[in-house]
């Protein structure tokens, strides 16, 4: 049964440049149906609904994609889908949400959820959220740790005490670790008490605001100067004030400095941050030669990922490629270099090809 004081903040301001050429400024990764029939942000809102009703969900995005999110999520009140005037990283964004929620409901407890993740077992996922919300309700800051399935160098890690079980209980967080090199990642995974940091955080709005006042006073003061959310001056004041906030993540600004931070070491509920086309490849069905695509003619080819709409794609003697075709651009890349697709977007921007980004 949803609690009236539980809220969810869905962060949807990213551009998803590693999903070019499908991901563009006006249609970034989170509004695409990268996996399955619904978009990633629709799936995010849907799986939260048993615990957080749509009227308690808020979305932070940008001007270019807000209209599309409003269209995709008609169940969320339109006024609760906000566009940041300027990207200032997660600390100001989450602080803004805390300011709004606290002014509406002084008892507000909210979770922060990325809009572009895939979760294969939503029932186990929801069970994992409950102890995090409960800890936040009691005044602590809570995070989710995901049991690592391999030695990933692209994620941060959460350190718990040795021997910690994945038992759907909260445990003190010993430290937060930056993305490690391969050697450290293997050490973390073999130790058994390091979990992936999934970027999901839980706190009372009042607790986060208090921590911002202590650890990020400039931004806290700016946000405190905003009118009430329903005041007609709010939108214009936000445009003036928000760009002045510090550009810093909530991890560095608050989590790594705060006291009383606990985590839920979660069993594997099929979490994937879908950070690249290679991650999508790993989620989809593949043929006996490990190729993934809808209409493929394959000869002596293996390990390829193809998205080309309704057209037939013939593969001859190629291996481990990413092939993504759109009406105005075609990507052909080595699957091992999927994380570098964003570099193509940077090159397009430097050449003034804004029509393609």
Secondary structure, DSSP 8 states (H G I E B T S, - for coil): ---TTEEEEEE-----GGGTTT-BTTB-GGGS-SSSSS-HHHHHHHHHTTTS-GGGEEEEE-HHHHHHHHHH-TTS-GGGEEE-SS--HHHHHHHHHHHHHHHH-TT-EEEEEESS-EES-HHHHHHHHHHHHHHHHTT-EEEEEEE-SS--SSS-EEE--TT---SSSEEE--EEE----HHHHHHHHHHS-EEEEEEEEEEEHHHHHHHHHHH-HHHHHHHHTS--TTSTTHHHHHHHHGGGS----HIIIIITT-SSEEEEEE----EE---SHHHHHHHS---TT--B-SSEEEES-BS-EEE-TTS-EEEES-BSEEEEE-SS-EEEEEGGGGGGHHHHHHHHHHTT-GGG-
